[in-house]
């Protein structure tokens, strides 16, 4: 049984955690706040807009970092001109963009977070979505076209247009495939585009496999070992990333207040998305204007436990778990914090 133990107001987006510190961004002031044991220990005086964690530093939306004590660890002389784009923690690099409005040009810059130096500047590239091996961008050229781009010599390695490959039709007519999200798994790009999930060889851009979904358009994947799980609305699906085969596809059933006449009324609608934690998925749903918290078995795609949340009155982001607590941020910027009761 989860019990709400605290609330924090004015939270812009879901918190991030590093060691025993919880970092949030204020919706009102756009500054950074740090909590220990759910108590505010420091906040910044500038508009930071965003927060990402690299080891023991907090990256802001501009080229400035804080340490875990709230002191500025690094600030570029022209930090406000640099806008955060990507973090590659494995290779200790971050990607920043600058915008030249006069020449209508966007340039990208590779910054070494450990040494605090640029390793490559003024890169003219399409929009980077992933970094690979510390020297490549996986870029989006447009809604459906991607390429691999060496950002040191600024040469394109390959290009792949998915617009016709992942095209689909629905109640609203015909649509060309649009790239939604990209992931890296075992030197393969896993992409959600149009009605499909695809695996693309990162070395040459060739398509390894494609898995279609007829009832919905895939968006976010949860990759666990060699499996990719996805949900949208009432649909839950799982793909074997080695074989490129779907091994589960089902509708999530609500385990309470069942309608014995109309089966479709018993489906559970996932509120925003799911969170993988301790071998299961967790999400919030809504039924008859009441919110509930559910635990879903990835083997069956069905709810195995649930709890009503009478204190929740607005839609929530996916739950987060840290240090024995669960965190739920609602759409009105209230962060609800729960603990398991004994």
C-alpha positions in Angstrom: 0.0 0.0 0.0 1.4 3.4 -1.1 0.9 6.3 1.3 1.4 9.9 0.2 4.0 11.5 2.5 4.7 14.8 1.0 4.0 17.3 -1.9 6.1 19.8 -3.7 4.5 22.6 -5.6 5.7 24.5 -8.7 7.6 21.6 -10.4 8.1 22.1 -14.1 9.0 18.5 -15.1 9.7 15.2 -13.5 12.6 15.3 -11.1 16.1 13.8 -11.6 18.2 12.1 -9.0 21.9 11.9 -8.3 23.0 10.1 -5.1 20.8 11.5 -2.3 19.9 14.7 -4.1 16.7 15.4 -6.0 16.8 18.1 -8.7 13.7 19.9 -10.0 13.1 23.0 -12.1 10.7 25.6 -11.0 7.8 26.2 -13.3 7.4 29.9 -12.2 11.0 31.0 -12.0 12.7 28.4 -14.2 15.5 28.1 -11.7 17.0 24.9 -10.3 16.1 23.5 -6.8 17.8 20.7 -4.9 16.2 18.6 -2.2 17.6 16.2 0.4 15.3 14.1 2.4 12.5 16.0 0.7 13.8 19.3 2.2 15.0 22.2 0.1 18.8 22.6 0.6 19.6 25.1 -2.1 18.2 26.9 -5.2 19.8 29.0 -7.9 19.0 32.6 -8.7 19.2 32.4 -12.5 16.8 31.0 -15.0 18.2 27.6 -15.9 15.1 26.2 -17.7 16.3 22.6 -17.7 18.5 20.2 -15.8 20.5 17.1 -16.8 23.0 15.1 -14.8 26.5 14.3 -15.8 28.3 12.4 -13.0 28.2 14.9 -10.2 27.4 18.0 -12.2 24.0 19.5 -13.2 23.8 20.8 -16.8 21.4 23.7 -17.5 19.7 24.7 -20.8 22.7 27.0 -21.5 26.4 26.2 -21.3 26.7 26.3 -17.5 27.0 23.6 -14.9 26.5 23.4 -11.1 28.0 21.0 -8.6 25.8 19.2 -6.1 26.2 21.9 -3.6 24.6 24.4 -5.9 27.8 26.3 -6.8 28.7 27.1 -10.4 31.2 24.5 -11.6 31.6 25.9 -15.1 30.2 28.8 -17.1 31.2 29.7 -20.6 31.9 33.4 -21.2 29.0 33.4 -23.8 26.9 30.7 -22.1 23.6 32.2 -23.0 24.3 31.8 -26.7 24.6 28.0 -26.3 21.5 25.9 -26.2 21.6 22.3 -24.8 20.9 19.6 -27.4 22.2 16.2 -26.4 24.2 14.5 -23.6 26.5 11.5 -24.3 27.5 10.6 -20.8 29.5 7.5 -21.9 31.8 9.5 -24.1 31.7 12.5 -21.6 30.5 14.9 -24.3 27.6 17.2 -24.7 26.1 18.8 -27.9 25.2 22.5 -27.9 23.7 24.6 -30.7 24.0 28.3 -31.5 21.6 30.1 -33.8 22.7 32.8 -36.2 19.4 34.6 -37.0 21.0 37.0 -39.4 22.4 34.3 -41.6 19.6 31.8 -40.8 22.2 29.2 -39.7 22.2 26.7 -36.9 25.6 25.3 -35.8 26.5 22.5 -33.4 29.4 22.3 -31.0 30.9 19.3 -29.2 31.9 20.0 -25.6 34.0 17.7 -23.4 32.4 17.8 -20.0 35.3 16.3 -18.2 38.0 18.7 -19.6 35.6 21.6 -20.1 36.8 22.3 -23.6 35.3 22.2 -27.1 36.6 19.3 -29.2 34.8 20.4 -32.3 33.0 23.7 -33.1 30.8 25.2 -35.8 29.4 22.0 -37.2 26.9 22.5 -40.0 24.6 19.5 -39.6 21.0 18.4 -39.7 19.3 18.0 -36.3 21.3 15.4 -34.2 19.2 12.9 -32.4 21.8 10.5 -31.1 25.6 10.3 -30.9 27.5 7.1 -31.8 31.0 6.2 -30.7 31.8 9.7 -29.8 32.3 10.9 -33.4 29.0 10.4 -35.2 25.6 12.1 -35.2 22.5 10.2 -36.1 20.5 13.0 -37.7 17.0 13.7 -38.8 16.9 15.5 -42.2 13.2 15.9 -42.1 10.2 14.1 -40.7 11.1 10.7 -42.2 14.8 10.9 -43.3 17.8 10.0 -41.2 21.5 9.8 -41.8 24.8 9.0 -40.1 27.1 12.0 -40.0 30.8 12.1 -38.9 31.0 15.4 -37.0 34.8 15.6 -37.2 35.2 15.5 -41.0 31.6 16.6 -41.6 30.9 13.8 -44.1 27.7 11.9 -44.4 28.2 8.1 -44.1 24.7 7.0 -45.2 21.2 8.2 -45.6 17.8 6.4 -45.3 14.4 7.8 -46.2 11.6 6.0 -44.4 8.6 8.0 -45.7 7.3 5.3 -48.0 8.6 2.3 -46.1 6.6 3.1 -43.0 3.6 4.8 -44.6 0.2 3.8 -43.2 -3.5 4.5 -43.6 -6.0 5.1 -40.8 -9.4 6.8 -40.3 -7.9 10.1 -41.3 -6.5 9.0 -44.6 -3.0 8.0 -45.9 0.2 9.2 -44.1 3.9 9.0 -45.0 6.0 7.5 -42.2 7.4 10.0 -39.7 10.3 9.2 -37.4 9.2 9.5 -33.8 12.0 8.3 -31.7 15.5 6.7 -32.0 17.3 4.3 -29.8 20.7 2.5 -29.9 20.8 -1.2 -29.1 23.7 -3.6 -29.9 25.1 -1.3 -32.6 21.7 -1.1 -34.2 19.4 1.9 -34.5 15.9 1.0 -33.2 13.4 3.5 -34.6 9.7 4.1 -34.2 8.3 5.5 -37.5 4.8 5.6 -39.0 3.1 2.3 -38.1 6.4 0.4 -37.5 9.4 -0.3 -35.3 12.5 -0.8 -37.4 16.1 -2.0 -36.8 18.7 -0.3 -38.9 22.4 -1.3 -39.1 24.3 1.7 -37.7 27.3 1.0 -39.9 25.6 1.1 -43.3 22.0 2.2 -42.8 20.5 -1.1 -44.1 17.2 -2.2 -42.6 17.6 -5.4 -40.6 13.9 -5.9 -39.8 10.6 -4.1 -39.5 7.6 -4.9 -37.2 4.3 -3.3 -38.1 1.4 -2.4 -35.7 -2.0 -2.2 -37.4 -4.0 -0.8 -34.5 -1.7 2.1 -33.4 1.4 4.1 -34.3 4.3 3.2 -32.0 5.9 6.1 -30.1 8.1 5.4 -27.1 9.9 2.1 -26.6 11.1 0.7 -23.3 14.2 -1.4 -24.0 14.9 -4.1 -21.4 17.8 -6.4 -22.3 16.9 -7.7 -25.8 13.2 -6.8 -25.7 11.4 -3.6 -26.6 8.0 -2.9 -24.9 5.6 -0.2 -26.0 2.1 0.9 -25.0 -0.3 3.4 -26.4 -3.7 3.9 -24.9 -5.0 0.4 -24.2 -2.5 -1.4 -26.4 0.6 -3.2 -25.1 3.2 -4.9 -27.3 6.6 -6.5 -27.0 9.3 -7.2 -29.6 12.3 -9.5 -29.6 15.1 -7.2 -30.8 17.3 -10.0 -31.9 14.7 -11.7 -34.1 12.7 -8.7 -35.1 9.5 -10.5 -34.0 6.5 -9.5 -32.0 6.1 -11.9 -29.1 3.2 -10.2 -27.3 0.3 -8.0 -28.4 -2.7 -7.4 -26.2 -5.2 -4.9 -24.8 -4.7 -4.0 -21.1 -7.7 -5.0 -19.1 -8.9 -3.1 -16.0 -9.1 -5.5 -13.1 -12.0 -3.7 -11.3 -15.5 -2.3 -12.0 -15.9 -4.7 -15.0 -18.7 -4.4 -17.5 -20.0 -7.9 -18.2 -22.0 -6.8 -21.2 -19.5 -4.6 -23.1 -16.0 -6.0 -23.1 -14.4 -2.9 -24.6 -15.5 -0.9 -21.6 -13.1 -2.9 -19.5 -9.9 -1.8 -21.1 -7.4 0.2 -19.1 -6.2 3.4 -20.6 -2.5 4.2 -19.8 -2.5 7.9 -18.8 0.8 9.0 -20.2 3.4 6.3 -20.4 4.8 3.4 -18.3 7.9 3.1 -16.1 10.0 0.0 -15.9 11.0 -0.8 -12.2 12.0 -4.0 -10.5 10.9 -6.3 -13.3 7.5 -4.8 -13.9 5.8 -1.8 -15.5 3.9 0.9 -13.6 1.5 3.5 -14.8 -1.4 5.7 -13.8 -4.9 5.4 -15.3 -8.3 7.1 -15.0 -11.7 5.5 -14.7 -15.0 7.3 -14.0 -13.0 10.4 -13.1 -10.9 8.6 -10.5 -7.2 8.0 -10.9 -5.4 4.8 -10.0 -1.9 3.4 -10.0 -1.2 0.0 -11.6 1.5 -2.6 -11.8 1.7 -4.6 -15.1 3.3 -7.9 -15.7 5.5 -7.7 -18.9 5.0 -11.4 -19.6 1.2 -11.2 -19.9 0.7 -7.5 -20.5 -1.9 -7.4 -17.8 -2.3 -5.6 -14.5 -1.4 -7.7 -11.5 -1.9 -5.0 -8.8 -3.5 -1.6 -8.5 -4.4 1.1 -6.0 -6.8 4.0 -6.2 -5.3 7.5 -5.8 -8.0 9.8 -4.4 -5.5 12.6 -3.8 -4.8 12.8 -7.6 -7.1 15.2 -9.5 -5.2 15.8 -12.7 -3.4 13.7 -15.3 0.1 12.6 -14.3 3.5 12.0 -15.9 4.9 8.4 -15.7 5.8 7.4 -12.1 9.4 7.6 -10.9 11.1 5.5 -8.2 14.1 6.4 -6.1 15.3 5.4 -2.7 12.2 3.5 -1.7 9.8 6.2 -2.8 7.5 6.9 -5.7 7.2 10.3 -7.3 4.1 11.4 -9.4 4.1 14.8 -11.1 0.7 16.0 -12.1 -0.3 18.4 -14.9 -0.7 21.3 -12.4 2.9 21.1 -11.4 2.3 19.3 -8.1 4.8 16.6 -7.3 3.2 13.8 -5.1 5.6 11.7 -3.1 4.7 8.2 -1.8 6.2 5.6 0.4 5.3 2.0 0.9 3.4 1.6 4.2 4.4 -1.2 6.5 
